[in-house]
């Protein structure tokens, strides 16, 4: 692990600083929009705009990087993202903020495509699993810490936009000073949804639903927490718990999915997710004081299990696809996730507007039930693979297609023939 860390340390520092800045904006913006007494649907649209930018950026940013080079592209994307962070403070308007969110999402897709290709270049075949774990831990841990930076100043302070801009700018330093030559980013064409659905219908639908639930929780969670009367500090605890739960639950769920029928594990994940959503709705509608500890524990479990759906979906697809097509499949599933995350915050905001703050977790619970119904349908259509024949679970984050190259499952292994595409999952 030490050798793997040394190989990518400077790049992970850049990722950590970048996520601190971006994560801080992700909690400041919904709180500021809520305090401006804007309709909840408007907040949902603004928060969804970044995911829309990620979808478009995942398609076009790789061509930009290939045209101008990693260093120039990374510097340009970071500069635009840092400028957008300052522009929020200058131009308060839902339309303007929505456009800025979209631009930031587009640039974030480019930033991560560049960083992930560099990390991929520095990772030997033997280190890929360790490097991917370090990368995921860095992402989750930095996002968790970023939620608490909001407490440094009053919520109305301009500094809460200046600090993200500084952090995003500083993320340039360890990345552009890396001594590794710029790698080829590769032209990874994602498998289309139709082709992916032919391989594993469940993987596509589960990735899409994971994006819906994750986008809703991370986009509208702060709005929910404010609406039920939590202070700004308590909101940061609430959102920090949601993100940290995603880090903690990846490994135990992953181990279970490797030991048992993966679809049965996903079914139990959805059952617990539905129960946790119902518990959060029940706590929300209670007029009595809500215990903060209970809220934090429930949201950690709820958001943590939601974050496990995507890597289970990737493993499910990899069970039934040739190894040489795994990176392309991963790219397609990332796109399915991002499309779901784009619609999630707005759909949740509509329910919240008409049914109260509990509409957020009512929506998450309904999505979990619908996915569970589709899962039961697929289980009746085809028997599951034995645990020994399943691809290993890897806690891969839904960032960009380039991260798929870090997945140790995508490396050729002549001594262990890849699973054939023998049917639908």
C-alpha positions in Angstrom: 0.0 0.0 0.0 2.9 2.3 0.8 4.4 2.0 -2.7 1.0 2.6 -4.3 0.5 5.7 -2.2 3.9 7.1 -3.1 3.1 6.6 -6.8 0.0 8.7 -6.8 0.4 10.9 -3.7 0.6 14.2 -5.5 -2.4 13.5 -7.7 -4.4 12.3 -4.7 -3.5 15.6 -2.9 -4.9 17.5 -5.9 -8.1 15.4 -5.8 -8.5 16.0 -2.1 -8.2 19.8 -2.4 -10.5 19.8 -5.4 -13.2 17.8 -3.6 -12.9 20.1 -0.5 -13.8 23.1 -2.7 -16.5 21.5 -4.8 -18.0 19.8 -1.7 -18.2 23.1 0.1 -20.1 24.6 -2.7 -22.5 21.7 -2.8 -23.7 22.4 0.7 -23.5 26.3 0.6 -25.7 26.6 -2.6 -28.8 24.8 -1.5 -28.8 26.5 1.9 -28.4 29.9 0.4 -31.2 29.2 -2.1 -33.5 27.9 0.7 -32.8 31.0 2.8 -33.8 33.2 -0.2 -37.3 31.6 0.1 -37.2 30.4 -3.5 -39.6 27.6 -4.5 -38.1 24.2 -3.7 -38.4 23.2 -7.4 -36.1 26.0 -8.4 -33.5 24.7 -5.9 -33.9 21.3 -7.3 -33.3 22.5 -10.8 -30.2 24.5 -9.8 -28.7 21.5 -8.0 -29.5 19.2 -10.9 -27.8 21.4 -13.4 -24.3 20.3 -12.3 -25.2 16.6 -13.0 -26.4 17.7 -16.4 -23.0 19.3 -17.0 -21.3 16.1 -15.9 -23.4 14.2 -18.5 -22.4 16.5 -21.3 -18.8 16.8 -20.0 -18.3 13.1 -19.9 -19.1 13.0 -23.6 -17.0 15.9 -24.9 -14.3 16.7 -22.4 -12.0 13.8 -23.5 -11.9 15.2 -27.0 -10.8 18.6 -25.6 -8.1 17.0 -23.5 -6.9 15.1 -26.5 -6.8 18.2 -28.6 -4.9 20.6 -26.3 -3.2 18.3 -23.8 -3.6 17.4 -20.2 -1.9 20.3 -18.6 -3.6 23.0 -20.6 -7.0 21.3 -20.4 -6.7 20.8 -16.6 -5.6 24.4 -16.1 -8.5 25.7 -18.2 -11.1 23.5 -16.5 -9.8 24.5 -13.0 -9.7 28.2 -13.8 -13.3 28.2 -15.1 -14.5 26.2 -12.1 -12.7 28.6 -9.7 -14.1 31.6 -11.5 -17.6 30.1 -11.3 -17.3 29.7 -7.6 -16.6 33.5 -7.3 -19.4 34.3 -9.7 -22.0 32.8 -7.4 -21.3 35.6 -4.9 -21.5 38.3 -7.6 -24.6 37.2 -9.5 -27.4 35.9 -7.4 -30.1 34.6 -9.7 -31.5 31.0 -10.0 -31.0 31.1 -13.8 -27.4 32.3 -13.4 -26.6 29.9 -10.7 -28.1 27.1 -12.8 -25.9 28.0 -15.7 -22.8 28.2 -13.4 -23.7 24.8 -12.0 -23.9 23.3 -15.5 -20.6 24.8 -16.5 -18.9 23.6 -13.3 -20.3 20.1 -13.9 -18.9 20.1 -17.4 -15.5 21.3 -16.1 -15.5 18.8 -13.2 -15.9 16.0 -15.8 -12.8 17.2 -17.6 -10.8 17.6 -14.4 -11.6 14.1 -13.3 -10.9 12.7 -16.7 -7.5 14.3 -16.7 -6.7 13.2 -13.1 -7.9 9.7 -13.5 -5.9 9.1 -16.7 -2.8 10.4 -14.8 -3.5 8.0 -11.9 -4.1 5.2 -14.3 -0.7 5.9 -16.0 1.1 5.8 -12.6 -0.6 2.5 -11.5 1.0 -0.8 -12.3 -1.3 -3.8 -12.9 -0.4 -5.1 -9.4 -1.3 -1.8 -7.7 -4.6 -1.0 -9.5 -6.9 -2.4 -6.7 -5.0 -0.5 -4.0 -4.8 2.7 -6.0 -8.5 2.6 -6.8 -9.3 2.1 -3.1 -7.0 5.1 -2.2 -8.7 7.2 -4.8 -12.2 6.3 -3.5 -11.2 6.9 0.1 -9.7 10.3 -0.8 -13.0 11.3 -2.6 -15.3 10.3 0.2 -13.1 11.6 3.0 -12.5 15.0 1.4 -16.2 15.4 0.6 -17.1 14.5 4.2 -14.6 17.1 5.6 -15.8 19.7 3.1 -19.3 19.8 4.7 -17.8 21.2 7.9 -16.0 24.1 6.2 -19.4 25.8 6.0 -19.1 26.5 9.8 -16.0 28.8 9.4 -18.2 31.8 8.6 -21.8 32.9 8.7 -23.8 31.3 6.0 -24.3 34.6 4.2 -20.6 35.4 4.1 -18.9 35.9 0.8 -15.9 33.9 2.1 -17.9 30.7 1.6 -17.5 31.3 -2.1 -14.0 32.7 -2.0 -12.6 29.6 -0.1 -13.9 27.1 -2.7 -12.4 29.2 -5.4 -9.0 29.2 -3.6 -9.2 25.5 -3.0 -10.0 24.7 -6.6 -7.2 26.9 -7.8 -4.7 25.3 -5.4 -5.7 21.8 -6.6 -3.8 22.8 -9.8 -0.5 22.8 -8.0 0.2 19.2 -7.1 -1.4 18.0 -10.4 0.4 20.2 -13.0 3.7 19.8 -11.2 3.6 16.0 -11.4 6.7 14.6 -13.1 4.9 12.0 -15.1 4.5 12.8 -18.7 0.9 13.4 -19.9 -0.7 10.0 -20.7 -2.9 9.2 -23.7 -6.4 9.6 -22.4 -7.7 7.0 -24.8 -10.9 7.1 -26.8 -13.2 5.0 -24.6 -16.5 4.8 -26.5 -19.2 3.8 -24.0 -21.4 0.9 -24.8 -24.8 2.3 -25.7 -27.7 1.7 -23.3 -29.3 -0.7 -25.7 -26.1 -2.9 -25.9 -25.6 -2.6 -22.2 -29.2 -3.6 -21.5 -28.8 -6.6 -23.7 -25.9 -7.7 -21.5 -27.5 -6.9 -18.2 -30.8 -5.1 -17.9 -30.4 -5.0 -14.1 -27.0 -3.3 -14.2 -28.4 -0.4 -16.4 -31.6 0.1 -14.4 -29.7 -0.2 -11.1 -27.1 2.4 -12.2 -29.8 4.8 -13.3 -31.7 4.4 -10.0 -28.5 4.8 -8.0 -28.0 8.1 -9.8 -31.5 9.2 -8.9 -31.2 8.4 -5.2 -27.6 9.7 -4.8 -28.4 12.9 -6.8 -31.5 13.5 -4.7 -29.8 12.9 -1.3 -26.7 15.0 -2.1 -28.5 17.6 -4.0 -31.5 18.1 -1.7 -30.3 16.7 1.6 -29.2 20.1 2.9 -32.6 21.6 1.9 -34.4 18.8 3.8 -32.2 19.3 6.9 -32.9 23.0 7.0 -36.6 22.5 6.5 -36.9 20.3 9.6 -35.2 23.0 11.7 -31.6 21.9 11.9 -29.0 24.6 12.4 -26.2 25.2 9.8 -23.8 23.2 12.0 -26.3 20.3 12.3 -26.9 20.4 8.5 -23.2 19.9 8.0 -23.3 17.0 10.4 -26.2 15.6 8.5 -24.6 15.8 5.1 -21.2 14.7 6.4 -22.9 11.6 7.9 -24.5 10.9 4.6 -21.2 11.0 2.7 -19.2 9.1 5.4 -21.8 6.3 5.4 -21.0 5.8 1.7 -17.4 5.2 2.6 -18.0 2.9 5.5 -20.6 0.6 4.0 -18.8 -0.2 0.7 -16.6 -3.0 2.1 -19.1 -5.0 4.1 -21.7 -4.9 1.4 -19.0 -5.8 -1.2 -17.9 -8.8 0.8 -21.5 -10.1 1.1 -22.0 -9.6 -2.7 -18.9 -11.8 -3.4 -20.0 -14.5 -1.0 -23.6 -14.8 -2.0 -25.8 -14.3 -5.0 -25.2 -10.7 -5.9 -28.8 -10.0 -6.7 -30.0 -11.4 -3.4 -27.5 -9.0 -1.6 -28.9 -6.1 -3.7 -32.4 -7.1 -2.7 -31.5 -6.9 1.0 -29.8 -3.5 0.4 -33.0 -2.2 -1.1 -35.1 -3.6 1.7 -33.0 -1.9 4.3 -32.9 1.2 2.2 -36.7 1.3 2.0 -37.0 0.7 5.8 -34.5 3.5 6.5 -36.4 5.9 4.1 -39.6 5.1 5.9 -37.9 5.7 9.3 -36.7 9.1 8.1 -40.2 10.0 6.8 -41.6 9.0 10.2 -39.1 11.1 12.1 -39.8 14.0 9.8 -43.6 14.0 10.3 -43.3 13.7 14.1 -44.1 17.0 15.8 -42.0 16.2 18.9 -38.3 17.0 19.0 -36.3 14.7 16.7 -33.1 13.2 18.2 -30.2 14.4 16.1 -28.2 11.2 16.7 -31.0 9.1 15.2 -31.2 11.4 12.2 -27.5 11.1 11.6 -27.4 7.3 12.0 -30.4 6.8 9.7 -29.1 9.1 6.9 -25.6 7.4 7.1 -27.2 4.0 6.6 -29.6 5.3 4.0 -27.1 7.2 1.9 -24.4 4.6 2.4 -26.6 1.8 1.1 -27.6 4.0 -1.8 -24.0 4.5 -2.7 -23.5 0.7 -2.8 -26.0 0.1 -5.6 -23.8 1.5 -8.4 -20.7 -0.7 -7.7 -23.0 -3.8 -7.3 -24.5 -2.9 -10.7 -21.0 -2.7 -12.3 -20.1 -6.1 -10.8 -23.4 -7.5 -12.1 -22.6 -6.3 -15.6 -19.0 -7.6 -15.4 -20.4 -11.1 -14.6 -21.7 -11.3 -18.2 -19.3 -9.3 -20.4 -16.0 -10.0 -22.0 -13.0 -8.5 -20.2 -12.0 -6.4 -23.2 -15.4 -4.6 -23.1 -15.5 -3.9 -19.4 -14.1 -0.4 -19.6 -16.6 0.5 -22.3 -19.4 -1.0 -20.2 -18.2 0.9 -17.1 -18.3 4.1 -19.2 -21.9 3.4 -20.2 -23.0 2.7 -16.6 -21.4 5.9 -15.5 -23.5 7.7 -18.1 -26.6 5.9 -16.9 -25.8 7.0 -13.3 -25.2 10.6 -14.4 -28.5 10.7 -16.3 -30.4 9.5 -13.2 -28.5 12.0 -11.0 -29.6 14.8 -13.3 -33.3 14.1 -12.9 -33.2 13.0 -9.2 -32.9 16.4 -7.4 -35.7 18.1 -9.4 -38.1 15.1 -9.1 -37.4 15.0 -5.3 -37.9 18.8 -5.1 -41.4 18.5 -6.6 -42.4 16.0 -4.0 -40.9 18.2 -1.2 -42.7 21.2 -2.5 -46.1 19.5 -2.5 -45.7 17.1 0.4 -43.2 18.7 2.8 -39.5 17.9 3.4 -40.3 14.2 4.0 -41.0 14.1 0.3 -37.2 13.6 -0.3 -37.0 10.3 1.5 -40.4 9.3 0.4 -39.1 9.6 -3.2 -35.9 7.7 -2.3 -38.0 4.9 -0.8 -40.3 4.7 -3.8 -37.3 4.5 -6.2 -35.9 1.7 -4.0 -39.2 -0.2 -4.1 -39.5 0.1 -7.9 -35.9 -1.1 -8.4 -36.6 -4.0 -6.0 -39.7 -4.9 -8.1 -37.5 -4.9 -11.3 -34.9 -7.0 -9.5 -37.5 -9.6 -8.6 -38.7 -9.7 -12.2 -35.1 -10.2 -13.4 -34.5 -12.9 -10.8 -37.6 -14.8 -12.1 -36.4 -14.5 -15.7 -32.9 -15.9 -15.1 -31.1 -17.9 -12.4 -28.2 -16.2 -10.7 -24.6 -17.2 -11.2 -22.9 -19.3 -8.4 -20.8 -17.0 -6.1 -17.6 -18.6 -7.4 -18.4 -17.6 -11.0 -19.2 -13.9 -10.2 -16.8 -11.1 -10.9 -15.3 -9.6 -7.8 -17.0 -6.6 -6.2 -14.8 -3.4 -6.4 -16.0 -0.2 -4.7 -15.6 1.9 -7.9 -16.8 5.5 -7.7 -19.1 6.7 -10.5 -16.8 9.5 -11.6 -15.7 9.2 -15.3 -15.1 6.5 -17.9 -11.4 6.8 -17.3 -11.7 5.5 -13.8 -12.8 2.2 -15.3 -9.2 1.7 -16.5 -8.1 1.5 -12.8 -10.5 -1.3 -12.1 -8.3 -4.5 -11.6 -11.1 -6.6 -13.2 -10.5 -5.0 -16.6 -6.9 -6.2 -16.8 -6.3 -9.2 -19.1 -5.8 -12.5 -17.2 -5.0 -15.3 -19.6 -5.0 -17.9 -16.9 -8.6 -17.1 -15.9 -10.8 -16.9 -18.9 -13.3 -14.0 -18.8 -17.0 -14.7 -18.4 -18.7 -15.0 -21.7 -21.7 -13.0 -22.6 -23.9 -16.1 -22.3 -27.1 -14.4 -21.6 -28.9 -11.6 -19.8 -28.7 -10.9 -16.1 
